[in-house]
Amino acid sequence: MSIVESLLKIVDPVQAQAREQERRVAREQPRKERDGEPPHFLCRVCGHEDVQDAYCPECLADTMTTPGA
C-alpha cells in the first residue's frame, strides 16, 4: 500500500473503500483460459517445430518464431 492510499483513507474514506472494492472484484474475477491448442513456434535455422517460444533445443539459439511471421 502506498502513502497516497493511506492518506486517501484518512481524507476520503468512502472513495478509498469504493476503490478497494473495485480492486477486490477485479482480483476475484476468473481469468480466461485460452481455447484450443497452444501456439507453435518454428526455428528460423533448422525448421524445428515446438511449443516453446525462445530457444531451439536443436540449434541452442534464440531462433524460434511463429510460423508465417
MIKOLLO-943975 format. One record per residue: residue number from 1; residue in three letters; z, x, y of N, C-alpha, C in turn. Coordinates in Angstrom, 1 decimal, m for minus. Example, Ala and Ser with C-alpha at 12.3 -4.5 7.8 and 13.67 -1.06 7.14 Angstrom:
// residues 2
    i   aa    n.zz    n.xx    n.yy   ca.zz   ca.xx   ca.yy    c.zz    c.xx    c.yy
    1  ala     7.8    13.2    m5.7     7.8    12.3    m4.5     7.8    13.2    m3.3
    2  ser     7.1    12.8    m2.2     7.1    13.7    m1.1     7.9    12.9     0.0
This chain:
// residues 69
    i   aa    n.zz    n.xx    n.yy   ca.zz   ca.xx   ca.yy    c.zz    c.xx    c.yy
    1  met     0.0     0.8    m1.2     0.0     0.0     0.0     0.0     0.9     1.2
    2  ser    m0.8     0.6     2.2    m0.9     1.4     3.4     0.1     0.9     4.4
    3  ile     0.3     1.8     5.4     1.2     1.4     6.5     0.7     0.2     7.2
    4  val    m0.6     0.0     7.4    m1.1    m1.1     8.1    m0.7    m2.4     7.3
    5  glu    m0.8    m2.4     6.0    m0.5    m3.6     5.2     1.0    m3.9     5.4
    6  ser     1.9    m2.8     5.4     3.3    m3.1     5.6     3.6    m3.7     7.0
    7  leu     2.9    m3.2     8.0     3.1    m3.7     9.4     2.5    m5.1     9.5
    8  leu     1.5    m5.4     8.8     0.9    m6.8     8.8     1.9    m7.8     8.2
    9  lys     2.6    m7.4     7.1     3.6    m8.2     6.5     4.7    m8.6     7.5
   10  ile     5.0    m7.6     8.4     6.1    m7.9     9.4     5.5    m8.8    10.5
   11  val     4.3    m8.4    11.0     3.8    m9.1    12.2     3.3   m10.5    11.9
   12  asp     2.5   m10.6    10.8     1.9   m11.9    10.4     2.0   m12.1     8.9
   13  pro     3.2   m12.5     8.4     3.4   m12.7     7.0     2.5   m13.7     6.3
   14  val     2.1   m14.7     7.1     1.2   m15.8     6.5    m0.1   m15.2     6.1
   15  gln    m0.7   m14.4     7.1    m2.0   m13.8     6.8    m1.9   m12.7     5.7
   16  ala    m0.8   m12.0     5.7    m0.6   m11.0     4.7    m0.5   m11.6     3.3
   17  gln     0.1   m12.7     3.2     0.3   m13.4     1.9    m1.1   m14.0     1.5
   18  ala    m1.9   m14.5     2.4    m3.2   m15.0     2.1    m4.1   m13.9     1.6
   19  arg    m4.1   m12.7     2.2    m4.9   m11.6     1.8    m4.5   m11.1     0.4
   20  glu    m3.2   m11.1     0.2    m2.7   m10.6    m1.1    m3.1   m11.6    m2.2
   21  gln    m3.1   m12.9    m1.9    m3.5   m13.9    m2.9    m5.0   m13.7    m3.2
   22  glu    m5.8   m13.5    m2.2    m7.3   m13.2    m2.4    m7.5   m12.0    m3.3
   23  arg    m6.7   m11.0    m3.1    m6.9    m9.8    m3.9    m6.4   m10.1    m5.3
   24  arg    m5.4   m10.8    m5.5    m4.9   m11.1    m6.8    m5.9   m11.9    m7.6
   25  val    m6.5   m12.9    m6.9    m7.6   m13.7    m7.6    m8.8   m12.9    m8.0
   26  ala    m9.2   m11.9    m7.1   m10.3   m11.0    m7.4   m10.0   m10.1    m8.6
   27  arg    m8.7    m9.6    m8.6    m8.3    m8.8    m9.7    m8.3    m9.5   m11.1
   28  glu    m7.9   m10.8   m11.1    m7.8   m11.5   m12.3    m9.1   m12.1   m12.8
   29  gln   m10.2   m12.1   m12.0   m11.5   m12.6   m12.4   m12.0   m11.8   m13.6
   30  pro   m12.5   m12.5   m14.6   m13.0   m11.7   m15.7   m14.3   m11.0   m15.3
   31  arg   m14.5    m9.8   m15.8   m15.7    m9.1   m15.4   m16.8    m9.5   m16.3
   32  lys   m18.0    m9.6   m15.8   m19.2   m10.0   m16.5   m19.6    m8.8   m17.5
   33  glu   m19.8    m9.2   m18.7   m20.4    m8.3   m19.7   m21.9    m8.3   m19.6
   34  arg   m22.5    m7.1   m19.8   m23.9    m7.1   m19.8   m24.5    m7.7   m21.1
   35  asp   m25.4    m8.6   m21.0   m26.0    m9.2   m22.2   m27.1    m8.3   m22.7
   36  gly   m27.4    m8.3   m24.0   m28.5    m7.6   m24.5   m28.1    m6.2   m25.0
   37  glu   m29.1    m5.4   m25.2   m29.0    m4.1   m25.7   m28.6    m3.1   m24.5
   38  pro   m28.0    m2.0   m24.9   m27.7    m1.1   m23.8   m29.0    m0.4   m23.4
   39  pro   m29.1     0.1   m22.2   m30.3     0.8   m21.8   m30.6     2.0   m22.6
   40  his   m31.9     2.3   m22.7   m32.3     3.5   m23.5   m32.8     4.5   m22.5
   41  phe   m32.5     5.8   m22.8   m33.0     6.9   m22.0   m33.9     7.8   m22.8
   42  leu   m34.8     8.5   m22.1   m35.8     9.3   m22.7   m35.8    10.7   m22.1
   43  cys   m35.8    11.7   m22.9   m35.8    13.1   m22.4   m37.1    13.4   m21.8
   44  arg   m37.2    14.0   m20.6   m38.4    14.4   m20.0   m39.1    15.6   m20.7
   45  val   m38.3    16.4   m21.4   m38.9    17.6   m22.0   m39.3    17.4   m23.5
   46  cys   m38.4    16.9   m24.3   m38.7    16.8   m25.7   m39.0    15.4   m26.2
   47  gly   m38.7    14.4   m25.4   m39.0    13.0   m25.8   m37.9    12.3   m26.6
   48  his   m36.8    12.9   m26.7   m35.7    12.4   m27.5   m35.2    11.1   m26.8
   49  glu   m35.0    10.0   m27.6   m34.5     8.7   m27.0   m33.1     8.5   m27.4
   50  asp   m32.2     8.1   m26.5   m30.8     7.9   m26.8   m30.2     6.9   m25.8
   51  val   m29.0     6.5   m26.0   m28.3     5.6   m25.1   m27.5     6.3   m24.1
   52  gln   m27.3     7.6   m24.3   m26.5     8.5   m23.3   m27.5     8.8   m22.2
   53  asp   m26.9     8.8   m20.9   m27.8     9.0   m19.8   m27.8    10.3   m19.1
   54  ala   m27.1    11.3   m19.5   m27.1    12.5   m18.8   m27.8    13.7   m19.6
   55  tyr   m27.1    14.2   m20.6   m27.7    15.4   m21.2   m28.3    15.1   m22.5
   56  cys   m29.5    15.7   m22.7   m30.2    15.5   m24.0   m29.5    16.4   m25.1
   57  pro   m29.2    15.8   m26.2   m28.5    16.6   m27.3   m29.4    17.7   m27.9
   58  glu   m30.7    17.5   m27.8   m31.7    18.4   m28.3   m32.0    19.6   m27.4
   59  cys   m32.2    19.3   m26.1   m32.5    20.4   m25.1   m31.3    21.0   m24.5
   60  leu   m30.1    20.3   m24.6   m28.9    20.7   m24.0   m29.1    20.9   m22.5
   61  ala   m29.8    19.9   m21.9   m30.0    19.9   m20.4   m30.0    18.5   m19.9
   62  asp   m29.8    18.5   m18.6   m29.7    17.2   m17.8   m31.2    16.7   m17.6
   63  thr   m31.8    16.2   m18.7   m33.2    15.8   m18.6   m33.5    14.4   m19.0
   64  met   m32.4    13.6   m19.2   m32.6    12.2   m19.6   m32.9    11.3   m18.4
   65  thr   m34.0    10.5   m18.6   m34.3     9.5   m17.6   m34.6     8.2   m18.3
   66  thr   m34.7     7.1   m17.5   m35.1     5.8   m18.0   m36.6     5.8   m18.3
   67  pro   m37.0     5.2   m19.4   m38.5     5.2   m19.7   m39.2     4.4   m18.6
   68  gly   m40.3     4.9   m18.1   m41.0     4.3   m17.1   m40.6     4.7   m15.7
   69  ala   m39.6     5.5   m15.6   m39.2     6.0   m14.2   m39.8     7.3   m13.9
